């Protein structure tokens, strides 16, 4: 494959310029001062760190002796094994948080703030972690995309992905959720996978395995990301034979990938064994998937939480899928298969709207992969001046819409789980609640959803 090289630094400059627009709202909001960081799912993601490194008690029994204001920050389910507690979420996010947790711990000690794992420095540095990983992801995506596209196309692609999608909200305002960390790791995984195919070696194989294991440890369903290196550069019978031969010739490296992936996940298995008495544990209880009743139409288009309704610029990435088979054949099959499986899995989850969220947040993890078909479509607009102007106007409109709706979501004007068609148009371009707002929204029926019933 002929690679396009461009020494311009437009996309890199835009990454650092736009960094200001990531940091400014974070500093302005000062979420760490409002106790809005270690909340909801983050409570379970994060608890591994203070339990291990501050309280030396992964059974979480220490929570029974905490002050009430700190105790509410430790959510765990009591088990029948030695009266231990077990966390609902796996520990992948905690591993990603850990460098910033250790900085926060020293910060708290230096300034004389209670170093209990839940004071202000810990929240502050968790927020900084999301900005760091977002920046690293953008730099890595730039390096990857520049192998196949010119710098202008790459710059626009990165702007669209960050400012034109719900990634913006899940970096700036809810960055400690799992999505920006998966976004970073999958960006790195794709980059390293391409490098391995260019020149296979044991070191690259080890990196791919470790990253892939960590991706799986954060969100187990993202294990399907391994289809990317498996099918990369396979687009006909001849290339399939070549891939099989490549895997045979480098079988030791394949073993390294598998072994290192498993190695990353083993601490979770030991944790479950220690706290529950079982090597594998279903920490989600009755929550699960309904693979034969996926809510794909709702997940993609519904006013409650439709991905393409609330993130319309990603329609370009869908349009770009067929173009892969003509212009970027190496990516065609892995991206197509990943997208189909990912959508099916995500919208088979019992709460296909994923609780309180802006748009369809689990789709964020796949944006580094969808960046390729997106860039293909955007490259079409770059080719001629009139197309560029038209594309720019479309992008500006939807970026403005995304940021405006993010602000509506922060005010609960765009409801976190109860939007309807009437509510959507009732608040269109508004910054205040319309009359009769409560009659416009409709709460989902969580009891019906957990049973797999269609009407929510």
C-alpha positions, 0 to 999 in steps of 0.5 A, a space after each residue: 500500500 502506498 502511504 501518503 506523506 505530508 510534513 505539514 503540522 496543521 493537525 498537530 498545531 490544532 490539537 494543541 490550540 484546541 487543548 485550551 478549549 478542553 482545559 478552560 471549561 474544566 478549570 471554570 467548572 472546577 468539578 473537583 470542588 463540587 464533589 462531581 468527580 467520584 460519582 456514579 460508575 466512577 465510584 466503583 472504577 476508582 475504589 480499587 486504588 484507595 482500598 489497595 494503597 491507602 486502606 490495605 483492604 481489598 475486601 472493602 471492610 474498611 468502608 464500615 468505619 469511614 465517616 459518612 461523607 466518605 463512606 457514601 463514596 464506596 459502593 460495593 456488594 456484600 458477598 457470602 465469602 467471609 463477609 467481604 465486599 466486591 466491586 461491580 466494575 472491573 479494575 481497568 479504569 483504576 489501572 489507568 487512573 493510578 499514575 494520577 492517583 499517586 500524584 494526588 496522594 503526594 499532593 494531599 500530603 504536601 498541602 496538608 489535606 486529608 490523604 484519605 483517597 477521596 479529598 479534593 486533590 484526588 478528584 482534581 487529578 482524576 480530571 486531569 487524567 482524562 485531559 492527558 489521555 485525550 491529548 495522547 489519543 489525538 496525537 496517536 490518531 494523528 500519527 496513524 491517520 497521516 500514514 493514509 491521509 494528508 494533513 488537512 484531512 487529518 486535522 478536520 477528522 480530529 476536530 470532528 471526532 473531538 468537538 463534533 461528538 459526545 467525546 467532548 462531553 466525556 472528556 471535559 465534563 464526565 472524563 473520568 468515565 471509562 470512555 476516554 481511557 478506552 478511546 486512548 487505548 484503542 487508538 494506541 492498539 490500532 497504531 501498534 497493530 499497523 506497525 506490527 504488520 509493517 515489521 513484526 517483532 516480539 516487542 510490538 507483539 508484547 505491546 499489542 497484547 498488553 494494550 488489548 488486555 487492558 482494553 478488555 479489562 476496562 470494558 470486556 465487550 471491547 475484546 472484539 477489537 482483536 478482530 482488527 489486527 486479525 483481519 487487517 489487510 485481508 480483502 480477498 482470497 490471496 490476502 487471506 492466504 498471506 495473512 494465514 502465512 504471516 500468522 504461521 511465520 510469527 506464531 511465537 509473537 501470536 502466543 506473546 499477544 495472547 499470553 500478555 493479554 491474559 496476564 493483564 487480566 489475571 489481577 482481576 481473577 485473583 481479586 474475585 477469588 479473594 473477595 468472592 471465592 470464585 475465579 470468575 464472578 458475575 458482579 452485575 447480578 441480574 443485569 445482562 444482554 439480550 442478544 436475540 432482542 437487540 435494540 439497534 434501531 432505538 440505539 441508533 436513531 431514537 430520541 431517547 438516546 440515538 447515537 446518530 441522532 445526538 452525534 450526527 457527524 458520525 453518519 459520515 463514518 457510516 457513509 465511508 464504510 463502502 468506500 473502504 472497499 475501494 480506497 482503503 482495502 486493508 481496513 475494509 473487513 476489520 472495520 466493517 466486522 467490528 462495527 457490526 459486532 459492536 453495534 449488536 453487542 452494545 444495543 443488546 445490553 438491557 439498558 440500551 440507553 446506558 442510564 444517565 448519559 449524553 447520546 450513546 456513550 459506549 460508541 465513543 470507544 469505537 471512534 478511533 476505528 471509525 476515524 478511517 471511514 470518516 477521514 475518507 469522506 472528509 477527504 472528498 470534501 477537501 479535494 475541491 474548494 466548493 466542497 471544502 466550503 460546503 463541508 466546513 459549513 456542515 461541520 461548523 453547524 453540527 459542532 455548534 449543535 453538539 456543544 450546545 446540546 452538551 450544555 443543555 445536557 449539563 443543565 438537565 434540559 436535555 434529559 439524561 434518560 427520558 428524552 422523547 421526540 416532543 421533548 427534543 423539539 420542545 427544547 430545540 435551540 433553547 437554554 431554558 425549560 419550556 412550559 410543561 416540560 415534565 409532560 414532554 419527557 418519558 421515563 424508561 421502564 427499567 423493570 421491563 428493560 431488565 426482563 428484556 421487554 421491548 417497551 421501555 
